[in-house]
Each structure stands twice: as structure tokens, then as C-alpha cells.
Amino acid sequence: MPSLGRKLTPAEVLERIYGAVDELALSDNIDGDFWKVALCEALEMNRGFKSLYLSWCSLFNDEDCVTLAEAFKSTQTLTSISLVGCGNFGSEGCTALAEGLKNNQTLMSIHLESCNGVRDGGYIALFEALKSNRGVTKLHVACCSLGNEGCQVLSEALESNRSLAVLALTECDEISQTGVKALSEVLKRNETLRSIDFACCSQFDDEACKDLSEALKSNQALLELDLSGCRSILGAGCKALAEALKSNHTLTSIRLDACNFGDEGYWALGEAIGSNQALTSVGFAACLDFGDVACAALGEALKSNQTLKILDLSNCCKCGDEGCKALGEALKSNHTLFQLNFEGCREWGCHRAGEIGHTALAEALKSNRGLSRVNLRHLWMNDSSIEEFVKAVQINTNLLTLEMTLNGSPYRCDSSKYDEIARRLKENALFRFETIALVLEHAVFLGGKEIPDELKVMIVRNFATSEFQY
């Protein structure tokens, strides 16, 4: 976002430019044009900074980008550039940036989100440069006017490009089924793209989802997919996606937050997740129609799925007692899920689950041996429900993080119960710390090589930390 701090003096700006070590951030707290010359000189002199952030810099325009692009041709240190929110930066500047990329093989990450002045012509020039560029691995062109014509050129670039691994097209509302189809066709053959983000693309509908789903059946490279906020995807598109997930063996993470698939759609996705043995992270956060049927579908999936580690159902406020009971029953037998986010909405009255549902979740934690992190904030539990969670953490020694809400609750709860949960979690962490340290003291790799002490420390710190928030 734009800087709200005081304006920097010329001396401070120059000191920041020439003194930058790893990254250089210049935003809307700079006046004048003098700094632009200094910046280009620093790049041409191959100063040490690797990242350049000009986000929300309203002074940065097309002419400046032309000068900056010339500096790209000689710099050998810059690996990341962000021009997020540079409103005066347009297609001419983007075309100049593209020309600079043709001779630059060190720049790896480009962020052009919310560059409202750039039209399809500028993006087309950028994508044309990707056909020969072998350095860029991350490209974010979100919240912009990129359309179907640009997507066609991008798909052509992905036919030959062998470096781009992350592509974010978030909130590109002018991309419709035509553009998605072009990208989907190339995904059937592309072997380098690892992550693609179509979140909040308002025209991403059933037909677009069908095209992408067909690509997922044959794609063996993509690991992460984000379709959050694509509310034009309804039953037909959701079912096509579910069928693709049954045969896809590489996708490990999918975000479907803030979508409305309906009971049939969630059931189809639940069946797919149950049979899929590649997914490790799934998100349905803020799906306003995700209710008891959807919870039951996920519950059935968890009974057979052996790979899922993270499940995000936060702000799915239509989940009631029956949904919690179905989820709890599944957690009694599933011991591979590591993290569950079941955080509720902040507003009192939005929740359909009550004491029966909360108790069902607590009962599940008494026998579950896989969950380590659980978020149950804003579920507004009464003393009776909280007492069941106290009993659960007294039995469950695997749980390290449990987030619950005390402040703001409409119930007058006994805070000592929260203190007891926090105490027990700390004991769990201490037990985990001592056990892991003891095992690692004598542990070896399968090849017989001893684990380095540095790695042992990292493992202990990662798995032996407790946290209780309320």
C-alpha cells in the first residue's frame, strides 16, 4: 500500500539507494526525479541489492521504465522487481521492460499487480519476451486488464518457455473461457509450471473450469492451483474438477475458498479427495454454502484419504452440529491430517454449531493421533464444551497448537479452563522436544550417514513448539 510516512530527503534517498545490500524499497514517500537517475546508475554499476520494490510509487511512469529497462541489460545482481500499484506505469513502459528482459537472464521474479495503466498490448510484449527469456520463474500480473488476446500469447510463450514456475492471474476480470481454454491446452504439455492462480477471476465459469479440468487429467507438473473466489463455477464445473482430481497424481494443493458449489458439488469433491493420494492441502475457507452435507462429504473423504495434511474450513459458518459430528467421527480414524482450521465467523449469531457439535470435535481429539495444530477461534463455546477440550488435551499428547476464543464470547466462561489447556500444551511440547532430541541423538539416514547437528536443531524447533491463543 502507499506509504503514509514522511517524505524522505534527497540525502536519505541517495543513502538508501547506494547503501542497499539485499533489497531496495522506494515508494510514495519520495519527491522529485533525481532518485531515478541514481537508481539506474546503481543498477548499471551492479550494486549488491537483489530486490527492487517500487510498489505504489505514483511518480514512476513509462519514461522511467524505459530508462530502467536499459539498466536491466547490464545488471547482473537484480533478481526481483515489484511495480505493484504504479498507476502511471502503462503499456509503453511494460513494452520497454519486455525488451530489457530479452537480454537479462538474472531477473527471476516480476510483480505487476494493480498496474491499471497497462493494457493487453503491454502484456503481449512481456509474454513475447518470455519466449526467449530463461531467467524469470515467477510472474504476477494480477488485478489488471489482461484479456483473452494476452492469454493467447501467454499460452504460446509457455510452449517454449522452460523457466516459468509460478503464474498469478488473480482478479483478471477480462479473462473469460476463451483465454482459459488457450492456457489449458498448453498445460497439457507444459512441464515447468508448478503453480497457477486464477483466484477471483469473475468470468472463470463452468466452461472454463471444464477446460482446465481436462488439462489436469494429463498435466504431470502442476503442484498448486488456486480458484478461490471464482463464484461463476457452479455444479457442472465443480463436477468436472472433481473427476480430474480422481486421476491427477501431482497436484498437492488446491484453494477453493469463497466459492459456492452447492451440496452436490461438495459431495463430488469429497469423493475425489477421498480417492486422491497426492493432495496435501485443501482449502474451502469462507464458502458460504458449505454446510452439514459438505462437512459430511469431507468427513467421508478423511476416512480413506492418507495424504492430506492441511484442511482449511475457516468461516464456513453454515456448518452445524451434524456437520461437526460427521467431521469429528472421521477424525477419530484419520491420523494423517496435521492441521485443521475450523475458525468461525467473528459475528455472534453466524454459527450453527452448538454444544453438541463442539463436544463432538473434542471427543475426536481424545482419540486422534495425527493433528498437531487446530484452530477453533470464534466458535463461542460454553463452559461445558470447553471442559471437554480440557479432557481432550489431558489425553492427547500430540496436539501442540490449539486456538480458541475467550475474549468477546457471549458466554461467561471460566478462564481457568483455558489456562489448563495452555499448560497441557506446553507439557506436550516439552515431551515432544525431549523425545525428538533423544531419537535424533542416535538417528542416521538410511544410507548410514549421520544427521548433521544443524538439521537436528531445525527438526526439533519445527516439531516441538506449542501455542495456545484465546
C-alpha angles and dihedrals in degrees: 000000000000115000116256094191129104122287114269119238119240090252091053091049094051091046089052093049098046094036097050114124111177103355140015122206120190119167141153096316093082127092130200134015102269093095093059092065091047091050094053091046090052091052093048090049088054095239113193102257116111101188128054120193118190093158117161091000101153091187093064110097142164094279091053091050091053089056092044091050090057089055090053089065092066105029116102100178108053112100103162136038130180123194095166113162096003095150096183092054109098145165094296091056092045090052090052090049089052091053090052091052092058089069098033122084100167101066107097107168129045125182117190100158118153094008091149095179094063115093133188092280092062093047092047090056090049093050091047088057090054089065090073102022115100100180110063112094101163126046124177116183097157130152093025145114096264107146142183095286090055090048090054092056090044090054090051089052091051089057091068104019113101102179110054109103104159124047122177119189096163117167095359094153096181093063109099135171091291093060094042091050091055091050092044092055092056091045088066088067106023112107103181108054109100103171134029127180123199094160116157095002097153095204095050096114140160094290092049090048091051091053092049091046091055089054092050090058091066103023111105100178110054113101104170131040127179120193096155115151094014091134094168088074106099135165101310095048092044092052091049090052091049091053090051092052090056091063102029112099103179109050108102102172133037127174117200098163122156094014128131110217101155127229094292092051094050091047091053090049091047091055090049093050090048092059098034113098100185106059115099100168130038128174130197096159117160094005095154095200094048100118142146095310091051090048090051090050091053090045091056089048092053091054091066105022114098102177108052111111104167128040121179116196096152118152093011089137098172090073106111136179094293092052092049091049092052092048092046092050090053093049090058090068101027111086100166101070107101104180131030123185109193097153114158132219116282095233115092111236096036093095124089097184117091138171093311093055094042092050090051090056091048091050089053092054090056091067103023114106102181109057115095101163125040128173115199099155120152095018089121100220126190125227093269093056093045090051088060090054089050088056091046096056090046088061102031112074096175098066112099105162126039120168117197134159125244103151112075095017115144087222124079098234130188104251091202088073090059089049090053091052091050092049093051093049090054089053089051090052092049091049090048092048094051094043095049092045091051093049094045092050088072101023124120134181118256089257090059096252115135118244109252115247091240091059092047090056091050092051093049093048092048098050103030105061123110130197134178120182129184 
